[in-house]
């Protein structure tokens, strides 16, 4: 999950730098969004599957006054990567509606 987050931050910085140069709706920026969203979706799947395995280990090896442990998604801690995939999808949609380049032409 940390690797996917670091990859996403690096790709978002590249998107911001290219946007500062006026290159907003380019194929490379849209590809960066897709890579970021895919990496975060895969890390979300791993995060939740490992959480289920952890709960099974706790319930199988420990007993006490707390009873059974149940697993809830990482949304409670606001660390569910799928939330950030949704945010990136909204930003990508906004970027795709923008023009291909925001640089003024020399004729203007």
N, C-alpha and C positions, 0 to 999 in steps of 0.2 A: 504494500500500500504506500509505503514511503517512497519507493522508487517511482511509482505512477504519479504521485504528487509532485515529486521533483521534476519529472519529465514534463508534467503539465505546466508547472511554473516557468520552466525554460522556454517551452513553446509559446506560452502566453506573452513572455517578454519579447520573443521574436516577432509575434503578431503586433505588439505595441510599437516596436521600433519600426516595422514596415509601415504601420499606420501613420506614424509620425512623418514618414517620407511621402505620404499621400497614397500609398498602395494599400487600399482597404479591401476591396472585393477581388482578390487575386486567387488563382488556383492554389498557390503555395500556402496562403493563409487558411483557406478552407481545408486543405489537407492537414495543416497543423491542428485545426479544431477537431477534425475527425480522429487523428491519432490520439489527441488528449482525451477525447470522450471514450474511445475504445480502451485505452489504458486504465482509465478510472472505472469503467464498467467491469473490466476483468478483475481489477483489485476489489471491487465491491463484491463480486461473486466469491472470490477467495476469502475476503474478510468475513462474510456471512457463513460460508461453509466451515471455516476454521472456528468460528464462534459456536456453531452447533457441535463440532467435535469436542471443543473445550467443555461445553455444558455436559456432554455425555461422560467425559472423564471425571468431572466434579461429582456428578450424580452416582457414578459407578464406584468411586473410591472413598468418598467421604459421607459421613452421616452425622447428624447433630440436630440441634433444636430448630434449624432453619428449614428442614424438610427438603423438598426437591427444588432445584434451581431451574428456572425457565429462561429461555433465550429470547431477547427482543432485539430488533434491528439496531444498528448503530445510530439511528435517528435521535435517540434520547440524548446522546452526547454530541450531536451535530457533527458527527464524523463519518456519516454514511456517504461514500463517494458518489453514489447514484444521485444525491441531491446536487452535487456539483456538475454532474453530467447534464442534468436538467438546466442548470444555470448557463452552462456553456452552450447548450443547444439554443437557448433564447438569444444569447449574444451572437452566435453564428448566424441565426436567422436575421438579426439586425444587420450584421455585416454583409450578408448576401443581398440585402435590399439596397445597400449603398451602391454608388457608381463604382466602376472599375478603378478609377483614379480620381483623386480630388485635386490634382495640380491644375492650376489655370493654364489655359493654352496661350501661346504668345500673341494670338490675334486679339485677345480680350483687352 
